[in-house]
Amino acid sequence: MRVLYVSTEVHPALKTGGLADVNAALPGALASRGIDVALLLPGFPALMEAATAGGAPVSLGAAFGCPLVNLMPCRLGDLPAWLIDAPALYGRTGNPYVGPDGQDWPDNARRFALLGWVAARFADGGIGDWRPDIVHSHDWHAGLAGAYLRARGGAGPGSVFTVHNLAYQGNFPATTFPDLALPPHFFSMHGLEFHGALSFMKAGLFYADRITTVSPTYAREIQSAEHGFGMEGLLRSRAGALSGILNGVDTSTWDPRRDPALPARFSADALEGKAVCRQALRAEFGLPQAGGPLFGVVSRLTAQKGLDLLLEALPAIAAIDGQGALLGTGERALEAAWQLAAASHPGRVAVRHGYDEALAHRIFGGADIIAVPSRFEPCGLTQMYGLLYGALPLVRRTGGLADTVHEAGRVGAATHTAADAPGNGFVFELPHVTDLSAAIARAGALWRSPTAWQAVRNAGMRAEFGWAHAAGHYADLYRQIRPEA
Ligand code: ADP
């Protein structure tokens, strides 16, 4: 089974969010199952630098306004990869999607059309004599792969499209359509047209043989108006082809027993290091000793993540003598609001803005609670990192958060969820400060029973979130599409 894995970012070379963590781990987990997987990525400078050289480049000629596109065979980490060398489109440092002004690059439609177009070129063979059985594309950036495969006609690879976040859709004005070199009839309701514009996300959803998303609950939620971002009708019509496969954790990067970023290492059986990490984190953030739990947040600052709600709930954290340490970057208004909160709650709230991978690890290591109050969350990785690092997750019951976190703070009969999963964190229903504050109060109550707290925490640290399980589900899906491969 040969799988071309098409995406845009890979940790540690290039990361803007959880997608990079997934791409660093899932392809390797697929390879461990005997699947012949190769990555296809745009030749962003950070990826070109991280790649180790392979064979001779394959010239694809001029495409999408780039005078010469070359395909560079290489290795990224342990895996074979192809980087699309198109300097006119990709030779820009920094964030792969937006310019230094924070705005989308104006030629993003052509930049990412090229990615899908190259993916479809593999179907013809002749690129390294490697013809995939499946083209597996991720998020809107790779969304046109299925459209180009369909336009090519004839028998070809099967296609899987994975939605990591439906909120980012790659929608462009209809006037962009001629740039894409697709047959005119593709610009229709039964194609990639979306309310008069064109949508890479819709193309991915419409043309793929199978659609997956990164948790079972999110697969259901995106069929509703609340979470479907206008795609819910299409998703409902494709429900038979849609499934949710929960992301895993790359334990070669996220393991408190071996994490070089931590001031001390620890495990569920040897927790002295956890106390060292907590102490060091307080010191680093200038927070004094306190009687309540230390809340940590590591997040993009966008409305999705619900961190405005957490600001409103600061009185509830103060009421249990808790403290908050936040690392986040994103919307200016949210950054300013957290800055203000830190200034007006000295010793209680401290913030760092920016992107800092090592500090993120230290927060998971030192925090008692990881807050993820997202309005929606396709999967979410930080709640799982929290669990493994002995920080109980406090989350809204949505998407992958609902699939991984179960209430532990209701004393008495309701300590188990309906599915009888043991409680491992704190879960609130509605994205309102009242519900969130009540969950914080439950966390405070459990904190006051150290033995109960430790039992919940230690069980969480022993949880299994490896990628093998997800890789098995993807392999089954590939086989359903191409049983003969
Ligand atoms: P999303 O992909 O929506 O941002 P996830 O929870 O799936 O959310 O993944 C977020 C990833 O990005 C995690 O690895 C998290 O540690 C990391 N991250 C988010 N914000 C920061 C930051 N400011 N500094 C360092 N790492 C961050």
Residues whose N, C-alpha, C, O or C-beta is under 5 A from the ligand:
A	BS01	ADP	T16 G17 G18 L19 D21 V298 S299 R300 L327 G328 T329 G354 Y355 D356 E357 A360 G380 L381 T382
